[in-house]
């Protein structure tokens, strides 16, 4: 369900402000409720079950519940479309006829989202069983790939994993993971089509699979390779075309740290005051704790790279830099 939410967020709306994610969650919930109501209309036994288990005053008879099912199926998609219109930041929402199209698009999005939620839940169970059979486990790194930055992110991760001794090869992600993106893109229109990469890539190595998606990096493998890959990936993402935070305030500071990291990688940074402005903003930044921790780690990593004269994002725990020099 988390993967489905992430894909829908990235593919339908691009970067979603943290304050607007409640709209996205509401879309998912309403789509699932619509599916239950539609099944209630199509399958009488489900409708009877819903009627018998729904608390109601004595004067509300089964006919009223039947009308509730019918009206829910007819009009819930309009609410899904409305919340979909509200998900992007205000400056990116279309007005006039664009808003009307967004609301009416709910009639296509509602059955599609509800179906994909069930489909992706099944895919997740199958992948989990396969991982357990091989003695693998999964770890996820949430990201927000910058517009037109997907190919560069794939290249950066392929290079750093090769440096880590994992020797990955790139290939297309399985169709069961690319199909939801294509369906959502087909329904959502041209603006969404520009956000989706031409193809989704999976990096493969012995005992390791790494799926790279616009809003998530999924690392599956045995413990040693998985943890080594995660260390290399997290270090490299600090200087790649992604954001590790979601709020606008945190992403702005993230961009500032990245510029500092790239500005003077060959000279020591200690004591010259270049990070004073970043430190001051960290003290005042009202963001969730997990985002603050990410920003603080990125700030320390940027200064560390400058102190040792390393190219930003190339040094990670356990890496022998003398092999590259």
C-alpha positions in Angstrom: 0.0 0.0 0.0 2.9 2.3 0.7 4.4 1.7 -2.7 1.0 2.3 -4.3 0.6 5.6 -2.5 4.1 6.6 -3.5 3.6 5.8 -7.1 0.3 7.5 -7.3 1.7 10.6 -5.6 4.8 10.9 -7.9 3.1 9.8 -11.2 -0.1 11.8 -10.8 1.0 14.9 -9.1 4.8 15.2 -9.1 6.2 16.6 -5.8 3.5 16.6 -3.2 3.9 19.0 -0.3 3.7 17.2 3.1 0.8 19.4 4.1 -1.2 18.2 1.1 -0.6 14.5 1.5 -3.9 14.2 3.5 -5.7 14.8 0.2 -3.8 11.9 -1.4 -4.6 9.6 1.5 -8.3 10.7 1.2 -8.3 9.8 -2.5 -7.0 6.3 -1.7 -9.6 5.8 1.0 -12.5 7.1 -1.0 -11.5 4.9 -4.0 -11.5 1.8 -1.7 -14.9 2.7 -0.3 -16.2 3.2 -3.8 -15.0 -0.3 -4.7 -16.9 -1.8 -1.7 -20.1 0.1 -2.6 -19.8 -1.0 -6.3 -19.4 -4.6 -5.2 -22.4 -4.1 -2.9 -24.5 -3.1 -5.9 -23.3 -5.9 -8.1 -23.3 -8.8 -5.6 -26.5 -8.9 -3.5 -24.9 -11.0 -0.7 -22.3 -8.2 -0.1 -25.1 -5.6 0.0 -26.9 -7.8 2.6 -23.8 -8.1 4.6 -23.2 -4.4 4.6 -26.8 -3.7 5.5 -26.7 -6.2 8.4 -23.4 -4.9 9.8 -24.1 -1.1 9.4 -25.4 0.5 12.6 -28.4 2.7 11.9 -31.5 4.2 13.6 -34.7 2.1 13.5 -36.4 4.4 11.0 -33.7 3.8 8.4 -34.7 0.8 6.3 -32.8 -1.3 3.8 -34.1 0.8 0.9 -32.4 3.9 2.2 -29.1 1.9 2.4 -29.7 0.8 -1.2 -30.0 4.5 -2.2 -26.8 5.2 -0.2 -25.0 2.5 -2.2 -26.2 3.9 -5.5 -25.5 7.5 -4.7 -22.0 6.6 -3.3 -21.1 4.8 -6.5 -22.4 7.7 -8.6 -20.9 10.7 -6.7 -17.8 9.5 -4.7 -15.7 9.7 -7.9 -16.4 13.5 -8.0 -14.9 13.8 -4.5 -11.9 11.7 -5.6 -11.4 14.1 -8.6 -11.8 17.1 -6.3 -9.2 15.9 -3.8 -6.9 15.0 -6.8 -7.3 18.6 -7.9 -6.2 19.8 -4.4 -3.2 17.6 -4.1 -0.6 19.8 -6.0 0.5 23.1 -4.5 -1.8 26.0 -5.2 0.4 27.5 -8.0 0.2 24.2 -9.9 -3.5 23.7 -9.8 -5.4 24.4 -13.1 -8.3 26.8 -13.0 -11.6 27.1 -14.8 -12.2 24.3 -17.2 -9.0 22.6 -16.0 -10.5 22.2 -12.6 -13.7 20.8 -14.1 -11.6 18.3 -16.0 -9.7 17.3 -12.9 -13.0 16.7 -11.0 -14.6 14.7 -13.8 -11.3 12.7 -14.2 -12.3 11.1 -10.8 -14.7 8.8 -12.7 -11.6 7.2 -14.4 -9.2 7.5 -11.5 -11.5 6.0 -8.8 -11.8 2.4 -10.3 -8.2 2.5 -11.5 -6.8 3.5 -8.1 -8.9 1.0 -6.2 -7.9 -1.8 -8.6 -4.2 -0.9 -8.4 -4.3 -0.9 -4.7 -5.5 -4.5 -4.7 -3.1 -5.5 -7.5 0.0 -3.9 -5.9 -0.9 -5.4 -2.5 -0.9 -8.8 -4.3 2.4 -8.1 -6.0 3.9 -7.1 -2.7 2.9 -10.3 -1.1 4.3 -12.4 -3.9 7.6 -10.4 -3.9 7.8 -10.9 -0.1 7.4 -14.6 -0.4 10.0 -14.8 -3.1 12.4 -12.8 -1.0 11.9 -15.1 2.0 12.5 -18.2 -0.2 15.9 -16.8 -1.2 16.7 -15.7 2.3 16.4 -12.0 1.3 14.8 -9.0 3.0 13.8 -5.5 1.8 14.7 -2.0 2.7 13.3 1.2 1.2 14.8 4.6 0.7 12.1 7.3 0.1 13.1 9.9 -2.5 11.7 12.5 -4.8 13.5 12.5 -8.2 13.8 15.9 -9.7 12.1 16.6 -13.0 14.1 15.1 -15.9 16.6 13.7 -13.4 15.7 10.0 -13.4 18.4 8.9 -15.9 21.1 10.7 -14.0 20.0 9.1 -10.8 20.2 5.6 -12.3 23.7 6.4 -13.7 24.9 7.8 -10.3 23.7 4.7 -8.4 25.1 2.3 -10.9 28.5 4.0 -10.6 28.6 4.1 -6.8 27.4 0.4 -6.5 30.2 -0.6 -8.9 32.6 1.3 -6.6 31.2 -0.6 -3.7 32.2 -3.9 -5.4 28.7 -5.0 -6.2 29.0 -4.8 -10.0 25.3 -4.2 -10.9 23.8 -4.5 -14.3 20.9 -2.3 -15.4 17.7 -3.7 -17.0 14.0 -2.9 -17.3 11.9 -3.3 -14.1 9.4 -6.2 -14.2 6.2 -5.4 -16.0 4.1 -5.9 -12.9 5.8 -2.8 -11.5 5.8 -0.7 -14.7 2.2 -1.4 -15.7 0.6 0.7 -12.8 2.7 3.7 -13.9 1.6 3.4 -17.5 -2.1 3.0 -16.6 -2.0 6.0 -14.3 -0.2 8.1 -16.9 -2.7 7.1 -19.6 -5.6 8.3 -17.5 -4.0 11.4 -16.0 -3.1 13.3 -19.2 -0.1 15.0 -20.7 1.2 16.9 -17.6 1.6 13.6 -15.8 3.2 11.9 -18.8 6.0 14.4 -18.6 6.8 13.4 -15.0 7.1 9.7 -15.7 10.4 8.4 -17.0 10.4 6.6 -20.4 11.2 3.3 -18.6 11.8 2.2 -15.0 15.1 0.6 -14.3 16.1 -2.3 -11.9 19.8 -2.8 -11.0 20.7 -6.4 -10.5 23.7 -8.1 -8.9 24.4 -11.4 -7.3 22.0 -11.7 -4.3 20.7 -8.2 -4.9 17.8 -6.4 -6.7 17.4 -2.6 -6.6 14.3 -1.0 -8.1 14.6 2.7 -8.8 11.3 4.5 -8.9 10.4 8.2 -8.9 9.5 8.1 -5.2 11.3 5.1 -3.8 14.4 2.9 -4.1 13.6 -0.7 -3.1 16.7 -2.7 -2.1 16.2 -6.5 -1.9 18.9 -9.0 -1.1 21.0 -10.8 1.5 22.0 -8.8 4.6 25.6 -8.1 3.7 25.0 -7.0 0.1 21.8 -5.1 1.0 23.4 -3.1 3.8 26.5 -2.3 1.8 24.3 -1.2 -1.1 22.2 1.0 1.2 25.3 2.7 2.6 26.6 3.5 -0.9 23.2 4.7 -2.2 22.5 7.0 0.7 25.9 8.6 0.4 25.5 9.1 -3.4 22.0 10.5 -3.2 23.4 13.5 -1.3 24.8 14.7 -4.6 22.4 13.3 -7.1 19.3 14.8 -8.8 16.9 13.8 -6.0 15.4 15.2 -2.8 15.4 13.0 0.4 12.8 15.3 2.0 9.3 16.2 1.0 8.4 19.6 2.5 9.1 22.7 0.5 11.1 24.3 3.3 13.3 21.2 3.8 13.9 20.8 0.1 15.0 24.4 -0.2 17.6 23.9 2.5 18.6 20.6 0.9 19.3 22.4 -2.4 21.5 25.0 -0.4 23.5 22.2 1.2 24.0 20.5 -2.2 25.4 23.8 -3.7 27.8 24.2 -0.8 28.9 20.6 -1.2 29.7 21.1 -4.9 31.3 24.6 -4.5 34.6 23.7 -3.1 35.3 20.0 -2.8 39.1 20.2 -2.9 39.6 22.5 0.1 39.1 22.1 3.8 35.8 23.4 5.1 36.5 23.5 8.8 36.3 26.9 10.5 35.7 29.0 7.4 32.0 29.7 8.3 30.5 28.4 5.0 28.0 26.3 6.8 26.9 29.0 9.3 23.9 30.0 7.3 22.8 26.3 7.0 23.3 25.8 10.8 21.2 28.9 11.5 18.4 27.6 9.4 18.5 24.2 11.0 17.9 25.8 14.4 14.8 27.6 13.1 13.4 25.0 10.6 10.0 23.7 11.7 9.9 20.4 9.9 9.2 16.8 11.2 12.0 15.2 13.1 12.9 12.6 10.4 13.3 15.4 7.8 15.5 17.4 10.2 17.7 14.3 10.8 18.1 13.9 7.1 19.1 17.5 6.6 21.6 17.4 9.5 23.1 14.2 8.0 23.4 15.8 4.6 25.1 18.9 6.2 27.6 16.8 8.0 28.3 14.7 4.9 28.9 17.7 2.8 31.4 19.1 5.3 33.1 15.8 5.7 33.5 15.4 1.9 35.1 18.9 1.7 37.4 18.2 4.6 38.9 15.1 3.0 38.8 16.6 -0.5 36.4 14.1 -1.9 34.0 14.5 -4.7 30.6 15.0 -3.1 28.6 11.8 -2.5 31.4 9.4 -3.5 32.7 8.4 0.0 30.7 6.0 2.1 31.4 3.8 5.1 33.8 1.0 4.3 35.0 2.6 1.0 38.7 2.4 0.4 39.2 5.7 -1.4 42.9 4.8 -2.3 41.6 2.3 -4.8 40.0 5.1 -6.9 43.0 7.5 -6.8 
